């Protein structure tokens, strides 16, 4: 029997990713929240559910990472890099306290790291809608941008730049290497397209 090929995940090019990360208006509290979450998602490859479940205490700035509870309650420390760390620090210092005021007025104590405009924990649906707006600002077809697509882009860009598959597996929190291997197909497709575009006999 012929094997049905799994559809390749949607990924953004490096250039599209840079445009998307630059889309939030970083002069406003909500824009700083958007920037911090996008930078963290792309820097870490977290699932959107994992990122939205983070609490301020999960941010370990001294070690440059975030503590994540993944599938099956397994905890892992995921590095986030200097740019994401910078925007996370600014969000925590300058934007989250402003967003949390709405919750304080309702005598609620927000425990989530990423908050909505009135201090409630930000939801997947709210982030999904915001991501579509930011994609349009970046000049990218919103249909091509999904929260999971950022995770795919993280993994694919790492592999394209020579990262070891097992390292990518650990960062993504996959229990099986076979789950991570889908990304080698994505990376291979990208290399094929590069070859066809730039090789004289492509």
Phi, psi and omega in degrees: 000140181281139180281137177277123181290135177289140178296139180286137180297152176287128176232154176264151173288168177301320181293316178298319180299316180298319179295319180294317180295333181274353187291323183297146175278099189284001179274352181246155179303317180293323178294323178290324175297313180302314181298314182299315183291317178299315181298318180295316180299314183286328182284336189244338184073019180295149167292150182299324178298322179293318182294318182285344177274353180296147174245159180308324181291347179278348180277119181247084185294330180297324181260001176065042182206180175231143177272124188240134171262113183264201181298141179072016177072012180285133182260142175215149175263120184250125178291148182237351177081165189293318184294313179296321180297318180301312183286331176292318178299315181294320178298313181296322184278322192248330189251317183299318179301325179292314180294329183286346182301321180300321179290321180298322178296330178270008183059030177260153178245099184291125181261344181287150177290312184261122186245151173282181186298331181254023173086002178276157177302135180290138182258164176303316183297320179294317180293319180303312180298319180295321181298321179296319178296314181294325177298315180298318177300322182282354180079024179250141178301117182304333179295339183268357185244122177226158176302320181290332177298328177294322177296317178297319181296318177306309184293316182295316181294324177298312181295320179297335180259018170093011179292150179284139183302322182291328176293316179298320178302314181296318181295322181282344181076027177282135178281335182240138180295331182297329177295323183285335187295341175305327183288335177293328178293319179297314181298319181295319178298319179296318179295320178299316181295320178299315181299313182297325183283327191245343182276135182302332179251021180291000000 
